[in-house]
Amino acid sequence: MSTAQHKIGSGFDAHSTADDVLAGVDLTGRLAIVTGGYSGLGLETTRSLTRAGAHVVVPARRPGTAREALDGLDGVEVDELDLADLDSVRGFADRFLASGRTVDLLIGNAGVMACPETRVGPGWEAQFATNHLGHFALVNRLWPAIEPGGARVVSVSSRGHHFSGMRWDDVHWRHGYDKWQAYGQAKTANVLFAGHLDRLARDRGVRAFSLHPGGIITPLQRHLPKQEMIERGWIDEEGNVIAQEGFKSPQQGAATQVWAATSAQLDGMGGVYLEDCDVAEPAGGERTGVKEWATDPEQAARLWELSAELTGVNAFSARR
């Protein structure tokens, strides 16, 4: 099967920072929405976008914490959004649409990783619900503001998608929960979502990308016991990051999602999975690149239909 998953020679790499990829880029007058844009990679993404002139809306589960973290940054506004609560998603979208503004960049950065078994909404597994279904509902509800701007939609996935494809017989892990495989399924869903959104929206001028930001120690690891991170070789006994494991700084980690959202090198492209500020190759023997199960258009269409059924929203239902 032919694939667009091949490097384009961007000139950037794993060491590039978000500020590097935005050097010389003027985002004045452009509006970005960055979910979770007040912590970890999201915070660095917000900082870099505002330095380039963008106005950034940060939907936050903890608005007070977000305002504290973003204090002093010009061109930022905070609103409330809990991706695990579809009523909260609807509320945020309704408030934004009522403002009459259009979206130029939407970066689905917020997420949870390897949490203990948790149920949200009508009993949905929390990682699938938060990382995928919440963002699915958000993009579909914001579509009236996304389409006019010819926006780029960026779905922040992970190399963790290698852990698991879609478990179609038990997407909510009701029969034997594994926190890492559940994370893997949610991250696979992020890739499939971007691929199918791009197929649906490209004729409207909207393009979508997914990506692996790299390994970065951020608050995303909050559910992992310290001992587990030590055993994985991520940190030492004092809690220091072990550099030889290839971890990026938060500024480096934010680079690929900022590049995806803004780079002219990606004009005319979409639906591809990125890593290290370039298009990723198909996965080989090592845990790099993108798995075929995450780029399968049939699985992407199936996930879209399931997600629309679960969330009750589908901006493209009348166009099929």
ABEGO torsion letter per residue (X at the ends): XBBABBBAGAGBBAABBAAAAABGBBABGBBBBBBGAABEAAAAAAAAAAAAGBBBBBBBABAAAAAAAABGBBGBBBBBBBAABAAAAAAAAAAAAAAGBBBABBBBABEBBGBBBBBBEAGBBAAAAAAAAAAAAAAAAAAAAAAAAGBBBBBBBBAAAAABBBBAABAAGABGBBAAAAAAAAAAAAAAAAAAAAAAAAAAGBBBBBBBAEBBBBAAAAABBAAAAAAAGABBAAGBBBAAAGBBBAAAAAAAAAAAAABAAABGBEGBBBBGGBBBBBBBABBBEBBAAAABAAAAAAAAAAAAAAAGBBAAAAAX
